[in-house]
Amino acid sequence: MTVNSPDHKLPLILLADDDEIIQDLIGAFLEQNGYDSILVENGQEAVDAFTNRKPDLALLDANMPVLDGFEACKHIRSLPDGRRLPIVMVTALSDDASVDKAFEAGAEDYVTKPIHWAVLRQRIRILLDRKQAEERIHYQATHDALTGLPNRTLFMDRIDSAISMGSRRNIQMGLMFIDLDRFKWVNDELGHAAGDQLLQEAAERMKRC
């Protein structure tokens, strides 16, 4: 498995294909178009790579050993954050049944081999642009605009997940409550601008811990 630097800044694309020639071709294509890549040889490695590396987009072949592309797609969709990963099936299969199976498994697009490179380039660009826009909206909906900290919506989502996981694994969890003493006095006596500044500074200190 070929993996890029863990400190990647370019969009990271996961490619799963057991054909070395196709891997080389698509890998070179991704590099030429400004993407980092993770190259794996079967569906199980694709699932593991998603779990460990959180790529920005996945290109999955349909016919692969261990776990085929359809099952890998379905499995990724069932994982935390898996529903937000753009998945493109890149395969030689062009029959209606395979296309239907891919979309039923959760694929967002379908590209047939031999690959039309201009088409693949545009599909990747469109899906990454859409993912970026969706992530921006999701961040704004789940984080406080003043401090950048997770808000009540995200807290409730994460606490529900933690409670469910604790129940399944029969483990206990802890919750820490943090309060700012005399914050109302700061707002009343020094004004809301000072209160906002205090919240921002407290948030920055928590982020550094």
N, C-alpha and C positions, 0 to 999 in steps of 0.2 A: 504494500500500500504506500503510495506517495502522498506526503502531506506537506503543506507549506508551513512557514514560520507561524508559531502560535500568536505572534504579535501582528498579524496581518491587518492591513488597513484597506486593501482592495476588497471588492465583493468576493466572497468565498463560495465557489461552486463545487458541489459534490457530483462526481461522475462515477456511475457504477456500470461497468461493462467488462465481460470476461474475454473479449477479443483485444489482444494487445495492439493490433494495428489500429483499430477504432480508438482505443485509449490514447495512442500516440497522436492520431489525427485531431481528435477533439481536444486533447490536452494542449497541443500546439495552438489550435484555434482560440482556446480560452486565453492563453498567455498573450497571443497577438492582439486580442481585444481588451486587454487590461484587467483580466480576472486572475485571482489565485484559485488553486484547485486542490481537491482531494480526490485521488484516483483509487478506486477499489474494484475488486473482481467479482463480487457476488452480493446478493441482496442482504445477507446477514451483516456483511462488512459495512454496507450502506447504512443500515439501522444503527450499528455501533458508532459509525462516524458521525451521524446526526446527533446521537446522544452526547458524544464527547466533544464535538467541535462546533455544533450549531451553525451549519453553513447557511448562506443566504438563499440558495436555490439548489435543486437537485435534478440531475439528468439520469434517468434510469433506463437501462435496457430491459426488455421484457423477459427474454430467455437467458437466465443465469443459473449457475449451480447453487446448491444449499438453500437459497431462497430466491424465487424469481422476482422480477420487477413489480408485478402486480401485488404480491404478498408483502414485499418490502414497502411499497407505497401505503398499503393498508395499515401496516404495523407502525410506520412513522406517523401517520395521521392519528393513531390512538395514543401517542406519547404527548407529554406536556409540551406545549408550543409547536407540536407537529402540525396542527391544523393551519398554522400561519406560514408554513414553508411552501413556496411555489415548487411544484413537481412537474417535470416534463418527461413523458415517456418517449425515448428515442429508440426506435426498433425497426426491424425489417418487416414486421407483421403489419399488414395493411387491410386485413379483412374486418368486416363490420363487428364481428364478435369480439375481436381483440381490442378494437377502439372502445366499444361499450364497456368491456371489462376494465380497461384502464381508467375511464372516467368514474365508473362505479367504485373503484378502489380509492379514488381521491385525486387522480392526476388532474392538473389544470390545463394541460396542453399535450399534443401528440405530434411528434415529428417522425417521419418515416425515413428509412435508409434506402438507397444512398442519400446522404444528407445534402440538402440545399443550404449552403452555408449562410447566404444572405437571409434566408428565412429564419434559421436558428438564431442568428445574431439579433434580429428584430424581436423574436419571441422572448429571448433572454432579457433584452433591454426593457421591453414592455412590462414583463413580470417583475423585474427588479424595481422599476419605477413605481409600480403599483404597490409593491410590498413596502417600499420606503414611505409612501404616502400613508398607507394603513398604519405603519408603525408610529408615524408622527401623530396621527389622530389618536391612536391607542395610548401613547405617552401622555398626550394632553388630557386625556380622559382619566388617567390613573395616577397622575402626579400633580402636586401642588404647584401652581404657577409661581408663587413667591419664593419658595425654598427649593423646589425640585425634588422634594422627598415624596415617597409614595403616599397617596391620599387614602381616605376612608374606603373608597371603592376597591382599590387594590389590596388594602389591609383585609377587608372582609373576604375577598377571594382567596388570599394566601392563608388566612386563619382557617377557613373551611377546608382547604386542601390539607393543611397540617393536622387538623383534627381527624379527618378521614384517614390519612396515612397512619396516624398514631393508633387509631382504632383497629385498622387492618393488621398492623404489626405488633399490637399489644404493647405499645411503649407510651411513656408519659411525655408531655411537652410543657414548656414554661413560657410565660408571657411577662415581659418587663414593661412597666408603665413609667414614663418619664414626664415630669411636670416642671414648668418654669415658675418658681416662686415670685410673687409680686408682679406678675406680668400685667395685670390689670392696672396696677399703680403706674407702670411705665407708660401705658397707653393714655391714662387719664392726665398724668402730670407732665409728660414729655411729648405727647402727641403720637398719632398713629405712625408717622414716618419713623420715629425712634423705635416704636414697637416692631415695625417691619424689619428694621435693621437688626434688632435683637434676635428675631426669629431666624433671619438669614445667617447670622453669626452662629447661633446655636445649631442650626442645621449643618453648617460647614464643619463644626467641631464633631458632630455625630458621624458625618461621612468619613472623617479622618480616623475614627476609632475602629 
